C-alpha cells in the first residue's frame, strides 16, 4: 500500500481524488495539506489521515509519503512541484499543469534536474469508454479523418470563484478546460497538431479548429451556455466512410466499422436511482433534466454536486490507479509533464489566434 499526501483539498479534490484514493485498496490517505483549517478538520474526520497541516514542507520531509497529489490553483504549482521533486516525491498534479510558456519550461527543467515521476490529471483517456474508443478508432481510421468534440456546461452553476475567474480575472476556459480535450485528441490521434484556429468569446464560449498530420482535422465546441441538466460531452469521428460516436462517457455508437457494435458503459454513481448499469444516453438525459429541476438554492450556492448528480465515469479513479502502478513498478508515465505543457501551449496559441483572428502554426520544439 502506498501512502498519499494531498496538497490543496478544494472542491474538485474532495469530490474526486480523495474518495478515489480512499476506496483504492492499494492507497492510503496519509496526510492532508490546505490553507483552510475548517476544511482540513472536516476532511480529517472523514478520511482519518495521520495528520493535517497548512505547511506543504511537512509533506516533502515525510519519508512515509510515497507520492503527492497537487490540487492547488495552477498559478501556485511551480514551487510545490519543485519541493516535491527535490524531496524525490512522485507527483500527480491536476490540470492544467501550468498557465504559460515560462512556468511550463520551468517545470520541465525542474524535472530534468530532479527526475521524479509526474502525471497530469488528464483523466479522460483512462476512462473505459475512451480506451475502447481508441481501439475502435485505430481500426476505423482511413486516409481522411474528421473529428467533432462538444463540451458544454452551465455557467450559472459554477462556484463563485470560477465565475469571478472567467469574468473579472481574465482567465480563460480554454486554459482551464479545453486543455483536457487538447490532450485527449492528441492521445486519440497519436499525433501533435500542426495549427490551431479559435473564435468566440474572450474567456469562454469558443469554437476551435485543429489541423493534425495524416489529413486529420478536429473541431471543439467549448461553451458554458448549456445546462447541467443535459449531457455535457460528445465526440463524433468520421473516417473511412464510417462513424464512431462517444456519448457522455456512457454510450459508444458505431456504424460501418466491421466487427463492432454499439456499447454501453455503467455510470460512476447514481444517487437516489436504480443500479448504475447500462443506462443509455437517453435515459441519462432524462435523469439529468429531473436532477437539475430539483436543485436547491443552497446546492447552487455551494457549486459542487458530487453527492447528488448522476455521474458518468470519466476515468478519474482509473488515472490515479494507473499512476499508482507506475510508481510502484517504476514505470514511465504516459501522461507526463511534456504532455501537460503541450496542452497549455495549445491553449496559449488558441488565445493568440483569437486575438489576432488568424490560424496559428504550432511549434513544440522548445518543450524538449
Secondary structure, 3 states (H helix, E strand, C coil): CEEEEEECCCHHHHHHHHHHHHHCCCEEEEEEECCCHHHHHHHHHHHCCCEEECCHHHHHCCCCCCEEEECCCHHHHHHHHHHHHHCCCEEEECCCCCCCHHHHHHHHHHHHHCCCCEEECCCHHHCHHHHHHHHHHHHHCCCCEEEEEEEECEHHHCCHHHHHHHHCCCCCHHHHHHHHHHHHHHHHHCCCCCEEEEEECCCCCEEEEEEECCCEEEEEEEECECCCCCCCEEEEEEECCEEEEEECCCEEEEECCCCCCCEECCCCECCCCCCCCCCCHHHHHHHHHHHHHCCCHHHHHHCCCCCCCCECCCCHHHHHHHHHHHHHHCCCCCCCHHHHHHHHHHHHHHHHHHHHCCCEECCCCCCC
